[in-house]
Amino acid sequence: MSGKAIIASNITGNSTIIKNGENGILVDSNNIEDIAMSLKRLNNNKSEAISYGIQANKDAKKNYCEEIVYNKIYDLIKRNI
């Protein structure tokens, strides 16, 4: 199963999840040329887009599935009680 290649602005939340060149592309949100080039890059290189999508899917399942998120929240609550 594969996910989707992601192009995201390079800000704190996104850069925590998206690893530039591994599971997506991080761009400067104020640089329209950078965004356009990234879109063209993935459109012209389907194997790269597929590779990013597969890795993004693996990362999401490994780090953000329901059980893992619940456990992280539970541990956080437990440490703060």
NORTA-V312597 format. One record per pair of residues at least 6 apart in sequence whose C-alpha atoms are under 6 Angstrom apart, sorted by the first residue. I is the first residue (numbers start at 1). J is the second residue. D is the distance in Angstrom with one decimal. If there is no record, write none. Layout:
i,j,d
I,J,D
I,J,D
//
This chain:
i,j,d
2,53,5.6
2,54,4.5
2,57,6.0
3,53,4.3
3,54,5.4
3,57,4.7
4,53,4.1
5,24,5.4
5,49,5.3
5,52,5.0
5,53,4.2
6,24,4.6
7,24,5.8
7,25,4.8
7,26,5.8
8,26,5.1
9,26,5.4
9,27,4.8
9,28,5.6
9,29,5.0
10,26,5.0
10,27,5.4
10,28,5.7
18,24,5.9
20,26,5.4
23,52,4.1
23,55,5.2
23,56,4.8
24,52,5.4
42,49,5.3
//
